[in-house]
Amino acid sequence: MNTNIKNLYRKVRDKKSLIFLLSKEFGVRPNSIRCNWFSTYWSIPSKYEARVLRILQNTVTHQNSVTV
């Protein structure tokens, strides 16, 4: 699952908005998500992995379907 999350995160254009969305969803500080979840260690808590994957999939799908 981590590989899917990493690949999808790289495809996200507006990472700041995604981090704020995840912060609201899980009640975790944005800086903690950015530094711990999507940084060197990729240490997303296992209880959140499935939901993070779903949010990333929806984000990438949405950004690819919107015409610029």
Sequence and secondary structure as in RCSB ss.txt:
>XXXX:A:sequence
MNTNIKNLYRKVRDKKSLIFLLSKEFGVRPNSIRCNWFSTYWSIPSKYEARVLRILQNTVTHQNSVTV
>XXXX:A:secstr
 HHHHHHHHHH S HHHHHHHHHHHHT  HHHIIIIISSSS    HHHHHHHHHHHHHHHHHHHHS  
